[in-house]
Amino acid sequence: QVQLQQSGPGLVKPSQTLSLTCAISGDSVSSNSATWNWIRQSPSRGLEWLGRTYYRSKWYNDYAVSVKSRVSINPDTSKNQFSLQLNSVTPEDTAVYYCAREKHYFDFWGQGTLVTVSS
Amino acid sequence: DIVMTQSPDSLAVSLGERATINCKSSQTVLYSSSDKNYLAWYQQKPGQPPKLLIYWASTRESGVPDRFSGSGSGTDFTLTISSLQAEDVAVYYCQQYYSTPYTFGQGTKLEIK
């Protein structure tokens, strides 16, 4: 059974960097049949896909246009996990952040992390 | 981007009655070469992540009760709960995985009447 365990701070100051990690068990971040995604949820924006990383003989990333200039999603094969970094955050980035596995649809999700952007 | 629009925004149904939620995409999510609709349904309860219920528009995820069913093709889809149970109170979302950016509907809140 696949499990995704999220970690990272719940409070980030404006203009700083939001960093979260998603540890994978029961699958590999280097899988050739899955992609590894970050999704956030807020009352104002609903469920919003942020981006993904995946391996198909080499590493690829896709990002949502809304965050493309500020976001980075990276695999860590030594720890079988992947991370989210979102730079220059504002209060608009306050949301519950989820990691999720995609095999076309999102079949496994992390527990969610509420990240509040506030000074 | 493909815009997903659900209706209604909220719904109150009596226990044992049928609940129907609609989802419309701004462009087709039917991939002609595979004849598959790239459409999923999720259930979300408070404090929990979304849970996959239905994929390929009509395939139930393992362990999902058979009172949940999905139908539709192209741009119009429906999630039906045939006999509402108390544990089905939740918010339901449709999502397209036809193309990135993957997008979700705004959600339908299902309550007991």
HADDOCK unambig.tbl for C-alpha pairs under 7 A between the chains (distance, minus, plus):
assign (segid A and resid 46 and name CA) (segid B and resid 106 and name CA) 6.15 0.50 0.50
assign (segid A and resid 47 and name CA) (segid B and resid 104 and name CA) 6.20 0.50 0.50
assign (segid A and resid 48 and name CA) (segid B and resid 103 and name CA) 6.85 0.50 0.50
assign (segid A and resid 49 and name CA) (segid B and resid 101 and name CA) 6.72 0.50 0.50
assign (segid A and resid 49 and name CA) (segid B and resid 102 and name CA) 6.07 0.50 0.50
assign (segid A and resid 49 and name CA) (segid B and resid 103 and name CA) 6.74 0.50 0.50
assign (segid A and resid 64 and name CA) (segid B and resid 101 and name CA) 5.87 0.50 0.50
assign (segid A and resid 104 and name CA) (segid B and resid 97 and name CA) 6.23 0.50 0.50
assign (segid A and resid 105 and name CA) (segid B and resid 40 and name CA) 6.57 0.50 0.50
assign (segid A and resid 105 and name CA) (segid B and resid 55 and name CA) 6.79 0.50 0.50
assign (segid A and resid 105 and name CA) (segid B and resid 97 and name CA) 6.37 0.50 0.50
assign (segid A and resid 106 and name CA) (segid B and resid 52 and name CA) 6.98 0.50 0.50
assign (segid A and resid 107 and name CA) (segid B and resid 52 and name CA) 5.84 0.50 0.50
assign (segid A and resid 109 and name CA) (segid B and resid 49 and name CA) 6.50 0.50 0.50
assign (segid A and resid 111 and name CA) (segid B and resid 48 and name CA) 6.78 0.50 0.50
assign (segid A and resid 111 and name CA) (segid B and resid 49 and name CA) 6.08 0.50 0.50
assign (segid A and resid 112 and name CA) (segid B and resid 49 and name CA) 6.50 0.50 0.50
